[in-house]
Amino acid sequence: MSVITYTDLQRFMNREFDSGQRTAATTIISSLERELSAYINRPISAVQVVDEPHRLSVNQRQIFLRKAPVIEVTAFSVGLDGEEVAQDIDDFYVY
């Protein structure tokens, strides 16, 4: 999902695009968003991350996820591979 769409661009430019212009605008916007995302090394639209491993210290309660912003954490486990134990996410601070 794009941060902006061709309809946002139409509104900004105060004009209507024909079919070819809509396609071109969509292609340009998605290319710019990919370049920006690569430049800042972060996604700029929503992404789903599954199984992001972290090494925690004993009694560590802060977890800094690699992708931001964090919308929701649905599950959290601690342990060695194959020996994970589900945890209550409310016991941790997720950043």
Secondary structure, DSSP 8 states (H G I E B T S, - for coil): --SS-HHHHHHHHTS---HHHHHHHHHHHHHHHHHHHHHHTS-SS------------TT--EE--SSSS-------EESSTT--EE--GGGSEE-
